[in-house]
């Protein structure tokens, strides 16, 4: 369980006596034996007025000996990170300090409660979809979704091919820059195969590089250069989202949010 920082208060001083902020759900109450925090659940008086309210009820949830304060500041909106770090620590409750000094905690961490989304991409060059998801996740964009990502990155430079898709990836012989002679083993997708046959009337052997055709787990997200394949659908018997090869971070974020909603609606 993770509570938004606005619902977590720190009880170290009492400028208003025993009153708490009206949004408080939990207090990290300073403890001395052992030093640290007790985690206390509180219910502010619902009939009270003003920002500070009397406490209607309180309950000790976790004593200080079972509460660990993570020593480094973290992005507290990256819930998958918090759950992983808390689970690794082995304590029932882990308190985290955000980059902006806000506090939150993870209670009874269970990484298996996070939905795993499988990301399919290729290198070289940069795996744009995978890299973008890592960057968006690091800033906490997917925190409210309770998801984690497993990245499946295929390195096509290791493939036994004569021709590769493009010079941008650093290959010496590519579809976009060299004349084809026929009989080559070509690492490329259906678009690459179409380009080959438009420029050369000979046969070739295709080694399919499309990330969508590498999918073996669900739910998934993958990228593809064919606009007609984009969207949420079933591919190779697996449910997932396909974004265009040049999808923006906003497009990728929207696709993940829509994917998670539809996946959970199916359950």
C-alpha positions in Angstrom: 0.0 0.0 0.0 1.2 3.5 -0.9 -0.5 6.7 0.3 -0.2 10.0 -1.5 2.1 12.3 0.4 -0.8 14.7 1.1 -2.3 12.1 3.3 0.8 11.5 5.4 1.8 13.7 8.3 4.8 13.9 10.5 4.1 14.2 14.2 7.3 15.6 15.6 6.0 18.9 17.1 2.6 20.1 18.2 2.1 23.7 17.0 -1.7 23.2 17.2 -1.7 20.8 20.1 -3.1 17.3 19.3 -4.8 18.4 16.1 -3.9 17.0 12.7 -4.2 18.4 9.2 -7.7 17.7 7.8 -6.4 15.5 4.9 -4.2 13.3 7.1 -4.8 9.6 7.0 -1.6 8.4 8.6 1.0 10.0 10.9 4.7 9.2 11.1 5.0 9.8 14.8 8.5 10.2 16.1 9.5 7.4 18.4 12.4 7.1 20.8 12.6 3.4 21.6 13.9 2.4 19.1 14.5 5.8 17.4 12.5 6.3 14.2 8.8 6.5 13.4 5.7 4.7 14.5 3.1 4.4 11.7 -0.3 5.6 13.1 -3.6 5.6 11.3 -5.7 8.6 12.2 -9.3 9.8 11.4 -9.7 13.6 11.7 -13.0 14.8 13.1 -15.3 14.9 10.0 -17.5 17.5 11.7 -14.5 19.8 12.5 -13.7 23.0 10.6 -10.5 24.6 9.5 -7.3 23.1 8.3 -6.4 21.5 11.6 -8.8 19.0 13.2 -9.2 17.1 16.4 -8.4 13.4 16.1 -11.6 11.2 16.1 -9.6 8.0 16.4 -6.1 6.7 16.0 -4.5 3.2 15.7 -0.9 2.1 15.8 -0.4 0.2 12.6 3.4 -0.5 12.7 5.7 0.2 15.6 9.1 1.8 15.0 11.1 -1.4 15.1 9.3 -2.5 11.9 9.7 0.8 10.1 12.7 1.6 8.0 13.6 5.1 6.7 15.2 4.8 3.2 18.4 6.9 3.3 18.2 8.5 -0.1 15.8 10.8 -1.8 13.7 9.2 -4.5 10.9 10.0 -7.0 8.0 9.2 -4.8 5.6 9.1 -7.7 7.4 6.1 -9.2 5.4 3.5 -7.3 7.1 0.5 -8.9 10.4 1.8 -7.7 9.1 2.3 -4.1 7.6 -1.2 -4.0 10.8 -2.8 -5.2 13.0 -0.9 -2.8 10.7 -1.6 0.1 10.5 -5.3 -0.7 14.3 -5.5 -0.9 14.6 -3.9 2.5 12.6 -6.6 4.3 10.7 -4.3 6.7 7.0 -4.2 7.0 6.9 -0.4 6.4 9.5 1.7 4.5 9.4 5.5 4.7 10.6 7.4 1.6 11.6 11.1 1.2 10.8 12.6 -2.1 13.0 14.9 -4.2 10.8 17.8 -2.9 11.1 16.6 0.7 7.6 15.2 0.9 7.2 11.9 2.7 5.3 8.7 1.9 5.6 5.1 2.9 5.1 1.6 1.5 3.2 -0.8 3.8 3.5 -4.6 3.3 5.2 -4.4 -0.2 4.3 -7.0 -2.7 5.8 -6.6 -6.2 3.5 -9.3 -7.5 0.6 -6.9 -7.1 2.0 -4.7 -9.8 0.8 -5.4 -13.4 3.7 -6.5 -15.6 3.7 -4.9 -19.1 6.1 -6.5 -21.6 7.9 -4.0 -23.9 9.2 -5.2 -27.2 11.8 -3.2 -29.2 14.9 -3.6 -31.2 18.5 -2.2 -31.4 20.4 -0.7 -33.1 19.9 2.2 -33.1 18.3 3.5 -29.9 15.3 1.4 -28.8 13.0 4.5 -28.8 10.0 2.9 -27.2 11.8 1.1 -24.5 14.0 4.1 -23.7 11.1 6.5 -23.6 9.1 4.2 -21.2 12.1 4.1 -18.9 12.4 7.9 -18.9 8.6 8.4 -18.3 8.6 5.8 -15.5 11.5 7.5 -13.8 9.6 10.8 -13.6 6.7 9.0 -11.9 4.2 9.3 -14.8 2.9 5.8 -14.4 2.8 5.8 -10.6 -1.0 5.7 -10.2 -1.3 2.7 -12.6 0.6 0.3 -10.3 2.6 -1.3 -13.2 6.1 -2.5 -13.9 7.8 -3.1 -17.2 9.9 -6.0 -18.5 11.9 -5.0 -21.6 12.5 -7.5 -24.4 15.2 -5.9 -26.7 16.3 -7.8 -29.7 19.8 -6.9 -31.0 19.5 -7.4 -34.8 23.3 -6.7 -35.2 23.9 -10.2 -34.0 21.7 -11.7 -36.8 23.3 -13.5 -39.7 22.0 -11.2 -42.4 23.6 -9.7 -45.6 21.5 -6.5 -45.5 20.0 -4.5 -42.7 17.3 -1.8 -42.6 19.1 1.5 -42.6 22.4 3.4 -42.3 21.1 5.2 -39.1 21.8 2.0 -37.2 25.4 2.0 -38.4 25.2 -1.0 -40.7 27.5 -1.1 -43.8 25.0 -2.6 -46.3 21.4 -1.4 -46.0 18.1 -1.3 -47.8 18.0 2.5 -47.8 21.4 3.1 -49.4 22.5 0.1 -51.4 21.4 -1.6 -54.7 20.1 -5.1 -54.2 21.2 -7.9 -56.4 18.9 -10.8 -55.4 19.4 -13.7 -53.1 20.4 -11.7 -50.0 19.3 -12.5 -46.5 17.6 -9.3 -45.5 16.9 -8.2 -41.9 13.8 -6.2 -42.2 10.0 -6.0 -41.7 7.2 -6.2 -44.2 7.9 -2.6 -45.2 11.5 -3.5 -45.9 10.4 -6.5 -47.9 8.1 -4.3 -50.0 10.9 -1.8 -50.6 13.3 -4.6 -51.6 10.8 -5.9 -54.2 10.1 -2.4 -55.6 13.8 -1.9 -56.2 14.8 -5.4 -57.2 12.9 -8.0 -59.1 14.8 -10.9 -57.6 14.0 -13.1 -54.7 15.4 -12.7 -51.2 15.2 -14.3 -47.7 13.5 -12.1 -45.1 14.5 -12.2 -41.4 11.6 -10.4 -39.8 12.7 -7.6 -37.4 9.3 -6.2 -36.5 8.9 -6.1 -32.7 5.2 -6.9 -32.9 6.1 -10.2 -34.4 8.4 -11.0 -31.5 5.6 -10.8 -29.0 5.2 -13.8 -26.7 3.8 -12.3 -23.5 0.8 -10.1 -22.5 -0.1 -7.5 -21.9 2.5 -5.9 -24.2 3.4 -2.7 -25.9 5.5 -2.7 -29.1 6.3 -0.4 -31.9 5.7 -0.8 -35.7 6.2 1.3 -38.8 2.8 0.3 -40.2 0.1 2.8 -39.1 -2.7 0.2 -39.7 -1.3 -2.0 -36.9 -1.3 0.7 -34.2 -3.8 0.6 -31.4 -4.9 -2.0 -28.9 -5.6 -5.4 -30.3 -4.7 -9.1 -30.2 -1.4 -10.0 -32.0 -0.2 -13.5 -32.2 -2.7 -14.5 -29.6 -1.5 -11.8 -27.1 -3.3 -8.7 -26.0 -1.4 -5.4 -26.2 -0.8 -2.0 -27.7 1.1 -1.1 -30.8 2.5 2.4 -31.3 4.0 3.9 -34.4 7.7 3.8 -34.9 8.0 7.5 -34.4 5.5 7.8 -31.5 5.9 10.8 -29.2 6.2 10.4 -25.4 2.7 11.6 -25.1 1.4 9.0 -27.5 3.3 6.3 -25.7 2.0 7.4 -22.3 -1.6 7.5 -23.6 -1.3 4.0 -25.1 0.0 2.6 -21.8 -2.8 4.2 -19.9 -5.4 2.9 -22.3 -3.8 -0.6 -22.4 -3.9 -0.9 -18.6 -7.6 0.2 -18.5 -8.7 -2.2 -21.1 -6.6 -5.1 -19.6 -8.2 -4.6 -16.2 -11.6 -4.2 -17.7 -11.1 -7.7 -19.2 -10.2 -9.3 -15.9 
